[in-house]
Amino acid sequence: MATGRSIAEIVSVEPIIGMEVHVELATRTKMFTRAPSPAHPEFHDAGPNTLTDGVVLALPGTLPVMNRAAVEMAALVGLALGCSIAPLSRWDRKSYFYPDLPKGYQISQYDLPLCFDGVFDLPATDAQGRIDPAGQTRRIGIIRAHLEEDAGKLLHEAPGGGAIDFSIVDLNRAGTPLLEIVTAPDFRSADETVAFARLLRQTCRFLGVTEGVMQRGHVRFEPNINCLLTLRDGRTVRTPIVEVKNLNSFRALHGAITHELVEQPRRWAADGREHGPGEKTTRGWDADREATYVQREKEDAEDYRYFPDPDLPPVAVGEAWVARLRAGLPELPLARARRYCESYGLSPAEASQLVEEREVCEFLDAAADGAVERGVARERAGRLAAGLVLQRGARLANERAVLVSRLGVSPEQAAAIVAMRDGGDLGSNAADDLFEALCDPADAGADPRTLAESRGWLTVRDDAALDEWCERAIAENPQAAADVRAGKQAAIGRLVGAVMKASGGAADAKAARERLLEKLGGG
């Protein structure tokens, strides 16, 4: 059936993207009961339907009691996102039927959320989607962050993956504290949205409010996507909003947004539907087809029949409580990455890699501080400490499936390595070897200098020996020597490598380079 519209009418497409992010808070117990929570690491492997009680199952006569720890965690996230904390918020019932929602309603917050009116300054990203901490930022509005309880899970295959022709319900997740963060529709691309999602997850993990394991559903993304279409006749139209539900990977988030931005102009050309009441739809993500699919037409707020929960008192917080939480905020990932670029001279890529884990950042900073106390300049201390963490440390951590900070080397030992490296007592390779040796349980707690000396890794400060090694390197590499004499500075690297080989790594590379240039007249 012809619609009288064509995709060719569209001159430009401006994406309009907002986000709803659900973060499961890692409290030991659930939001309104003392039943254990699957978001806490102690209960990750609990069997189906074992983390329940009368409140979770909605048995007659049971009453909810608020989890204070969940409120504190939610407020911490709100403060990190620049939100105001409401002096008074309340609980509401959000009514809808679903088999994994035993009460027939969800306890949530509607008109009086705990956190509201926040802002997040999102940095630009590079071609690989990594943030540039020192780059320009664009402000993203945070409309609200409110607490609610999670629903259970419907499983459509038997445990172990067997096929079934019915659904089974696991209520372990029902009642888990859930923080829903709602942004303004300020994103203009899939890359920008994913960059925010990564930073938000990092921030929540830095705050210690969630483990953030996306495969377990600890963080779930629900982008709200539509487009502003500019037509050839000068008119503009907005496509209906599509909410893509329960995305638990950055790849799925990027794919769902990219797909919708291509398909929504085509849908408008086919059916002419525009943004307005009753037009919002919910879609799922098919990773195999890399496409979204219709789930249902989205309810409007009035369809949920919100009303204040009569069993729970309002949440009243004082200024002193908020001030205490604010004072306890750690240095957050973005601020820390900027500091690493500015104070340690790291690249944006290096800084972004380091701030993935708060514990690794604290190890790095403690090592840098220890090196400064030993007389190393701040920037060089940070630079050298970061080199240990990002190079040999990262490789070992990957091989052993642990964080760098848990390899067995203490920050004090790393600081000693940095100080020896700065003082010329260790070459770069020897410093890496010493770091790895200190990870061996047999050498745990060893004094780094004593161990380096026993292994013959300390730099030899013998001018006669250095001269001999340089002469040998020149004699064995005549072409490289000729290139240096001709002004080709890049060739010096081969000669320095030969000196290091001849010395068994005991020579100082910087001193070797200077002596070679002196002998060859290439300086």
Phi, psi and omega per residue, in radians:
M1 nan 2.173 -3.117
A2 -1.237 2.474 -3.127
T3 -1.874 -0.217 -3.076
G4 1.419 0.062 3.109
R5 -2.063 2.744 3.128
S6 -2.508 2.586 3.089
I7 -1.050 -0.436 -3.134
A8 -1.192 -0.295 3.102
E9 -1.221 -0.362 -3.019
I10 -1.465 2.091 -3.140
V11 -1.523 -0.696 -3.131
S12 -2.604 2.716 3.132
V13 -2.218 2.069 3.094
E14 -1.872 2.023 3.125
P15 -1.173 2.489 3.038
I16 -2.254 1.938 -2.982
I17 -2.286 2.225 2.970
G18 -2.060 2.952 -3.082
M19 -2.320 2.450 2.862
E20 -2.021 2.129 -3.108
V21 -2.071 2.200 3.116
H22 -1.824 2.146 -3.128
V23 -2.048 2.063 3.043
E24 -1.343 2.141 -3.095
L25 -1.467 2.398 -2.986
A26 -1.535 0.827 3.002
T27 -1.293 2.759 -3.099
R28 -1.290 -0.514 -3.140
T29 -2.112 2.971 -3.021
K30 -1.373 3.130 -2.965
M31 -1.167 -0.687 -3.039
F32 -2.257 0.373 3.123
T33 -2.767 2.858 3.138
R34 -1.566 0.211 3.018
A35 -1.101 2.470 -3.118
P36 -1.065 2.614 -3.112
S37 -1.841 2.313 3.129
P38 -1.210 -0.230 3.098
A39 -1.338 -0.220 3.096
H40 -1.527 2.371 -3.041
P41 -1.012 -0.433 -3.125
E42 -1.132 -0.405 -3.008
F43 -2.080 0.339 -3.107
H44 -1.033 -0.630 -2.998
D45 -1.784 0.370 3.137
A46 -1.136 2.526 3.106
G47 -1.214 2.791 -3.109
P48 -0.980 2.401 3.040
N49 1.058 0.485 3.084
T50 -1.749 -0.252 -3.110
L51 -1.787 0.971 -3.089
T52 -2.289 2.865 3.008
D53 -2.690 -2.962 -3.094
G54 -1.072 -0.635 3.142
V55 -1.177 -0.798 3.139
V56 -1.069 -0.703 -3.089
L57 -1.447 -0.046 3.123
A58 1.062 0.729 3.102
L59 -1.276 2.579 -3.116
P60 -1.006 2.441 3.072
G61 1.548 -0.100 3.123
T62 -1.526 2.589 -3.117
L63 -2.289 2.520 3.133
P64 -1.393 2.587 3.032
V65 -2.316 2.219 -3.023
M66 -1.155 2.481 3.078
N67 -1.575 1.912 -3.090
R68 -1.108 -0.676 -3.113
A69 -1.054 -0.652 3.118
A70 -1.141 -0.655 3.105
V71 -1.127 -0.720 3.125
E72 -1.123 -0.763 3.127
M73 -1.081 -0.751 3.136
A74 -1.078 -0.736 -3.136
A75 -1.138 -0.642 3.092
L76 -1.048 -0.789 3.122
V77 -1.114 -0.748 3.110
G78 -1.015 -0.766 3.115
L79 -1.127 -0.700 3.119
A80 -1.117 -0.452 3.123
L81 -1.669 0.221 3.080
G82 1.279 0.377 -3.102
C83 -1.437 2.738 2.880
S84 -1.440 2.552 3.093
I85 -1.805 2.146 -3.061
A86 -1.192 2.270 3.073
P87 -1.127 -0.412 3.114
L88 -2.504 2.120 3.024
S89 -2.275 2.897 -3.073
R90 -2.480 2.931 -3.125
W91 -1.758 2.458 3.134
D92 -2.232 2.721 3.033
R93 -1.687 2.217 3.122
K94 -1.925 1.857 -2.957
S95 -1.599 2.185 2.930
Y96 -2.859 2.694 -3.097
F97 -1.695 2.289 2.992
Y98 -2.711 2.502 -3.034
P99 -1.056 -0.425 -3.125
D100 -1.696 0.300 3.102
L101 -2.120 1.506 -2.955
P102 -1.011 -0.630 -3.072
K103 -1.287 -0.378 -3.013
G104 1.473 0.035 3.030
Y105 -2.652 2.798 3.113
Q106 -1.986 2.335 3.033
I107 -1.411 2.131 -3.063
S108 -2.495 -2.946 3.045
Q109 -2.209 2.261 -3.057
Y110 -1.924 -1.402 -3.015
D111 -1.530 -0.278 3.124
L112 -2.214 1.351 -3.135
P113 -1.317 2.832 -3.139
L114 -1.181 -0.732 -3.067
C115 -2.160 2.447 -3.096
F116 -2.732 2.857 3.048
D117 0.932 0.999 3.089
G118 -1.784 2.995 3.057
V119 -2.459 2.581 3.106
F120 -2.362 2.129 -3.141
D121 -1.551 1.820 -3.036
L122 -1.580 2.137 3.120
P123 -1.285 2.815 3.039
A124 -1.208 2.815 3.132
T125 -2.036 2.777 3.090
D126 -1.566 -2.994 -3.073
A127 -1.128 -0.418 3.119
Q128 -1.595 0.083 3.125
G129 1.445 0.143 3.125
R130 -1.503 2.525 -3.129
I131 -1.253 2.625 3.000
D132 -1.862 1.748 -3.042
P133 -1.019 -0.501 -3.088
A134 -1.632 -0.018 -3.072
G135 -1.436 -3.133 3.114
Q136 -1.193 2.664 -3.123
T137 -2.075 2.778 3.026
R138 -2.239 2.359 -3.001
R139 -1.417 2.236 3.081
I140 -1.928 2.221 3.137
G141 -1.401 2.433 3.029
I142 -1.886 1.897 -3.073
I143 -1.209 -0.795 -3.071
R144 -2.884 2.815 2.945
A145 -2.457 1.972 -3.041
H146 -2.184 2.726 -3.135
L147 -1.605 2.576 3.012
E148 -2.766 -3.134 3.079
E149 -1.851 2.535 3.136
D150 -1.370 2.794 3.023
A151 -1.580 3.042 3.051
G152 -1.377 -2.810 -3.131
K153 -2.242 2.390 2.974
L154 -1.677 2.237 -3.136
L155 -1.925 2.325 -3.043
H156 -1.911 0.177 2.990
E157 -2.492 2.733 -3.087
A158 -1.243 2.728 3.045
P159 -0.925 2.335 -3.071
G160 1.602 -0.085 3.042
G161 1.684 0.128 -3.131
G162 -1.236 2.619 -3.111
A163 -1.347 2.424 3.033
I164 -2.397 2.716 3.134
D165 -1.848 0.488 3.093
F166 -2.606 3.059 3.107
S167 -1.925 2.582 3.072
I168 -2.104 2.673 -3.018
V169 -1.969 2.300 2.995
D170 -2.025 2.025 -3.075
L171 -1.674 0.238 3.116
N172 -1.009 -0.705 -3.068
R173 -1.374 -0.330 -3.098
A174 -1.046 2.216 3.129
G175 1.615 -0.066 3.102
T176 -1.106 2.381 3.114
P177 -1.047 2.247 -3.084
L178 -2.253 2.192 3.067
L179 -1.781 2.093 3.100
E180 -1.790 2.091 -3.125
I181 -1.856 2.166 -3.060
V182 -2.038 2.105 3.120
T183 -1.662 2.844 2.938
A184 -1.242 2.795 3.130
P185 -1.353 1.089 -2.988
D186 -1.783 -0.073 -3.128
F187 -1.451 2.562 -3.086
R188 -2.164 0.146 3.088
S189 -2.836 2.835 3.076
A190 -1.156 -0.699 -3.133
D191 -1.051 -0.771 -3.131
E192 -1.100 -0.733 -3.126
T193 -1.130 -0.746 -3.140
V194 -1.173 -0.660 3.106
A195 -1.051 -0.748 3.084
F196 -1.101 -0.776 -3.120
A197 -1.039 -0.754 3.121
R198 -1.092 -0.794 -3.122
L199 -1.157 -0.656 3.123
L200 -1.134 -0.773 3.102
R201 -1.070 -0.791 3.107
Q202 -1.023 -0.758 -3.109
T203 -1.083 -0.805 3.141
C204 -1.112 -0.643 3.113
R205 -1.228 -0.671 3.079
F206 -1.049 -0.654 -3.127
L207 -1.307 -0.206 3.139
G208 1.316 0.355 -3.087
V209 -1.621 -0.232 3.107
T210 -2.704 2.654 3.009
E211 -1.325 -0.427 3.059
G212 1.211 0.451 3.109
V213 -1.394 1.850 -2.966
M214 -1.227 -0.515 3.102
Q215 -1.140 -0.414 3.103
R216 -1.603 0.020 3.127
G217 1.410 0.287 3.140
H218 -1.142 -0.525 3.077
V219 -2.312 2.196 -3.120
R220 -2.295 2.382 -3.047
F221 -1.910 2.438 3.092
E222 -2.367 1.553 3.130
P223 -1.268 2.488 3.014
N224 -1.889 2.028 -2.907
I225 -2.172 2.263 2.841
N226 -2.607 -3.127 -3.022
C227 -2.338 2.583 2.952
L228 -1.738 1.996 -3.112
L229 -1.737 2.226 3.021
T230 -1.767 2.208 -3.052
L231 -1.742 2.890 -3.096
R232 -1.064 -0.501 -3.121
D233 -1.498 0.113 3.097
G234 1.642 -0.227 3.126
R235 -1.259 2.734 3.008
T236 -2.156 2.512 3.071
V237 -2.358 2.631 3.066
R238 -1.890 2.329 3.068
T239 -1.323 2.755 3.093
P240 -1.088 2.593 3.121
I241 -1.270 2.376 3.006
V242 -2.008 2.214 3.043
E243 -1.816 2.084 3.107
V244 -1.673 2.160 -2.924
K245 -1.611 2.525 2.846
N246 0.914 0.965 3.043
L247 -1.553 2.207 -3.074
N248 -2.104 0.546 2.991
S249 -2.661 2.684 3.118
F250 -1.197 -0.573 3.117
R251 -1.125 -0.769 3.122
A252 -1.118 -0.702 3.123
L253 -1.053 -0.843 -3.139
H254 -1.111 -0.765 -3.109
G255 -1.125 -0.736 -3.119
A256 -1.120 -0.748 3.139
I257 -1.152 -0.802 -3.130
T258 -1.037 -0.758 3.132
H259 -1.083 -0.811 -3.110
E260 -1.120 -0.632 -3.123
L261 -1.195 -0.426 3.049
V262 -1.441 -0.723 -2.996
E263 -1.413 -0.563 -3.038
Q264 -1.084 -0.728 3.053
P265 -1.062 -0.621 3.132
R266 -1.184 -0.701 3.118
R267 -1.103 -0.726 3.137
W268 -1.076 -0.724 3.127
A269 -1.115 -0.527 -3.096
A270 -1.455 -0.695 -3.013
D271 -2.127 -0.203 3.087
G272 1.251 0.147 -3.107
R273 -1.259 2.415 -3.123
E274 -2.147 2.876 3.138
H275 -1.053 2.375 3.111
G276 2.987 3.094 -3.139
P277 -0.987 2.355 3.099
G278 1.367 0.005 -3.073
E279 -1.681 -0.169 -3.100
K280 -1.250 2.417 3.097
T281 -2.189 2.693 3.072
T282 -1.838 2.320 3.134
R283 -2.259 2.716 3.027
G284 -1.822 3.055 -3.111
W285 -2.060 2.145 3.070
D286 -1.729 1.826 -3.062
A287 -1.178 -0.539 -3.133
D288 -1.217 -0.754 3.131
R289 -1.492 -0.222 -3.051
E290 0.933 0.902 -3.122
A291 -2.639 2.715 3.038
T292 -1.555 2.811 3.100
Y293 -2.470 2.635 -3.067
V294 -1.215 2.332 2.996
Q295 -1.842 -0.974 3.116
R296 -2.874 2.860 2.966
E297 -1.306 2.344 -3.001
K298 -1.297 2.382 3.064
E299 -1.232 2.620 2.929
D300 -1.523 2.933 -3.028
A301 -1.004 -0.676 -3.087
E302 -1.164 -0.365 3.139
D303 -1.217 -0.339 -3.134
Y304 -1.501 -0.129 3.092
R305 0.919 0.902 3.109
Y306 -1.037 2.405 2.911
F307 -2.712 2.699 -3.076
P308 -1.028 2.374 3.116
D309 -1.239 2.120 -3.074
P310 -1.336 -0.196 -3.081
D311 -1.648 -0.106 -3.072
L312 -2.182 2.304 3.078
P313 -1.303 2.784 3.054
P314 -1.062 2.782 3.105
V315 -1.693 1.963 3.125
A316 -1.881 2.210 3.123
V317 -2.157 2.526 -3.133
G318 -1.736 2.852 -3.133
E319 -1.103 -0.638 -3.131
A320 -1.119 -0.686 3.129
W321 -1.131 -0.775 3.125
V322 -1.132 -0.718 3.133
A323 -1.088 -0.663 3.129
R324 -1.150 -0.738 3.107
L325 -1.123 -0.732 -3.132
R326 -1.090 -0.711 -3.138
A327 -1.155 -0.440 -3.118
G328 -1.551 -0.001 3.128
L329 -1.132 2.309 3.057
P330 -1.348 2.970 2.992
E331 -1.158 2.136 -2.992
L332 -1.448 2.835 -2.995
P333 -0.932 -0.786 -3.072
L334 -1.173 -0.770 3.113
A335 -1.104 -0.685 -3.130
R336 -1.182 -0.719 3.114
A337 -1.082 -0.704 3.097
R338 -1.089 -0.719 3.135
R339 -1.121 -0.682 3.135
Y340 -1.114 -0.646 3.088
C341 -1.199 -0.767 -3.043
E342 -1.365 -0.752 -3.027
S343 -1.596 -0.548 -3.088
Y344 -1.842 -0.120 3.127
G345 1.223 0.488 3.139
L346 -1.459 2.755 3.060
S347 -1.349 2.779 3.068
P348 -0.970 -0.664 -3.141
A349 -1.139 -0.737 3.127
E350 -1.141 -0.778 -3.134
A351 -1.100 -0.724 -3.140
S352 -1.110 -0.662 3.127
Q353 -1.163 -0.680 -3.090
L354 -1.186 -0.637 -3.026
V355 -1.445 0.193 3.046
E356 -1.127 -0.561 -3.063
E357 -2.289 2.175 -3.140
R358 -1.076 -0.708 -3.099
E359 -1.104 -0.650 3.104
V360 -1.191 -0.694 3.087
C361 -1.048 -0.761 -3.125
E362 -1.162 -0.622 3.056
F363 -1.099 -0.828 -3.131
L364 -1.057 -0.836 -3.099
D365 -1.139 -0.654 3.107
A366 -1.150 -0.686 3.104
A367 -1.143 -0.753 3.121
A368 -1.114 -0.760 3.118
D369 -1.067 -0.720 3.129
G370 -1.123 -0.650 3.111
A371 -1.199 -0.662 3.084
V372 -1.073 -0.711 3.099
E373 -1.103 -0.403 3.113
R374 -1.591 0.122 3.030
G375 1.744 0.118 3.130
V376 -1.482 2.414 3.103
A377 -1.057 2.530 -3.016
R378 -0.950 -0.900 -3.075
E379 -1.110 -0.745 -3.139
R380 -1.181 -0.645 3.105
A381 -1.055 -0.813 3.131
G382 -1.155 -0.700 -3.140
R383 -1.084 -0.826 -3.110
L384 -1.209 -0.700 3.112
A385 -1.114 -0.720 3.109
A386 -1.108 -0.631 3.096
G387 -1.063 -0.732 3.095
L388 -1.090 -0.750 -3.086
V389 -1.220 -0.761 -3.008
L390 -1.427 -0.343 -3.074
Q391 -1.790 -1.641 -3.101
R392 -1.082 -0.674 -3.131
G393 -1.080 -0.785 -3.133
A394 -1.132 -0.689 3.131
R395 -1.124 -0.805 3.140
L396 -1.123 -0.727 -3.141
A397 -1.082 -0.689 3.121
N398 -1.159 -0.730 -3.141
E399 -1.134 -0.635 -3.043
R400 -1.724 -0.014 3.114
A401 0.974 0.778 3.058
V402 -2.365 2.949 3.034
L403 -1.316 2.689 3.094
V404 -0.963 -0.658 -3.094
S405 -1.193 -0.169 -3.118
R406 -1.994 0.315 3.133
L407 -1.316 -0.362 -3.119
G408 2.087 -0.261 3.078
V409 -1.468 2.348 3.107
S410 -1.543 2.736 3.058
P411 -0.991 -0.602 3.128
E412 -1.125 -0.719 3.101
Q413 -1.162 -0.724 3.095
A414 -1.085 -0.675 3.100
A415 -1.084 -0.692 3.119
A416 -1.132 -0.689 3.099
I417 -1.092 -0.772 3.129
V418 -1.056 -0.760 -3.133
A419 -1.122 -0.715 3.102
M420 -1.166 -0.669 3.103
R421 -1.128 -0.769 3.135
D422 -1.127 -0.632 -3.119
G423 -1.412 -0.001 3.128
G424 1.455 0.146 -3.137
D425 -1.436 -0.302 3.133
L426 -2.323 2.382 2.945
G427 -1.384 3.003 -3.086
S428 -1.121 -0.735 3.137
N429 -1.156 -0.714 3.135
A430 -1.150 -0.620 3.108
A431 -1.111 -0.746 3.101
D432 -1.127 -0.723 3.137
D433 -1.120 -0.688 3.134
L434 -1.155 -0.727 3.095
F435 -1.012 -0.799 -3.131
E436 -1.153 -0.686 3.140
A437 -1.079 -0.658 -3.134
L438 -1.236 -0.227 3.054
C439 -1.400 -0.265 3.135
D440 -1.287 2.216 3.141
P441 -0.939 -0.499 -3.135
A442 -1.158 -0.441 -3.130
D443 -1.951 0.233 3.127
A444 -1.007 2.271 3.118
G445 1.442 0.020 -3.125
A446 -1.192 2.660 3.040
D447 -1.278 2.148 -3.057
P448 -1.000 -0.733 -3.112
R449 -1.171 -0.747 3.138
T450 -1.087 -0.754 3.139
L451 -1.141 -0.752 3.125
A452 -1.077 -0.690 -3.141
E453 -1.163 -0.709 -3.121
S454 -1.187 -0.470 3.141
R455 -1.615 -0.030 -3.137
G456 1.273 0.502 -3.086
W457 -1.658 -0.199 -3.130
L458 -1.200 2.462 -3.119
T459 -1.119 2.318 3.115
V460 -1.411 2.158 3.113
R461 -1.803 1.138 -3.077
D462 -2.191 1.847 -3.078
D463 -1.043 -0.679 -3.129
A464 -1.136 -0.749 3.127
A465 -1.134 -0.710 3.135
L466 -1.101 -0.731 3.099
D467 -1.038 -0.751 -3.119
E468 -1.115 -0.751 3.138
W469 -1.143 -0.681 3.128
C470 -1.149 -0.751 3.138
E471 -1.087 -0.717 -3.141
R472 -1.137 -0.730 3.141
A473 -1.093 -0.712 -3.140
I474 -1.165 -0.735 -3.120
A475 -1.161 -0.633 -3.076
E476 -1.485 -0.188 -3.110
N477 -2.333 1.145 -3.037
P478 -1.100 -0.612 -3.116
Q479 -1.179 -0.767 3.107
A480 -1.084 -0.676 3.121
A481 -1.128 -0.718 3.129
A482 -1.132 -0.683 3.129
D483 -1.106 -0.715 3.126
V484 -1.132 -0.733 3.120
R485 -1.079 -0.515 -3.141
A486 -1.473 0.052 3.088
G487 1.655 0.132 3.137
K488 -1.536 1.578 -3.015
Q489 -1.113 -0.471 -3.103
A490 -1.091 -0.439 -3.091
A491 -1.240 -0.276 -3.103
I492 -1.103 -0.480 -3.115
G493 -1.049 -0.679 3.133
R494 -1.131 -0.674 -3.139
L495 -1.230 -0.700 3.102
V496 -1.087 -0.703 3.102
G497 -1.072 -0.664 3.121
A498 -1.166 -0.661 3.094
V499 -1.114 -0.782 -3.131
M500 -1.101 -0.647 3.115
K501 -1.185 -0.766 -3.128
A502 -1.117 -0.571 -3.087
S503 -1.556 -0.023 -3.067
G504 1.146 0.492 3.137
G505 1.460 0.067 -3.059
A506 -1.477 -0.294 -3.130
A507 -1.359 2.731 3.035
D508 -1.554 2.102 -3.036
A509 -1.041 -0.690 -3.129
K510 -1.136 -0.790 3.131
A511 -1.128 -0.669 3.127
A512 -1.093 -0.738 -3.140
R513 -1.080 -0.796 -3.129
E514 -1.092 -0.724 -3.114
R515 -1.198 -0.672 3.107
L516 -1.115 -0.790 3.118
L517 -1.099 -0.638 3.114
E518 -1.101 -0.738 -3.101
K519 -1.273 -0.568 -3.051
L520 -1.676 -0.101 -3.130
G521 1.168 0.472 -3.119
G522 -1.689 0.076 -3.115
G523 -1.326 nan nan
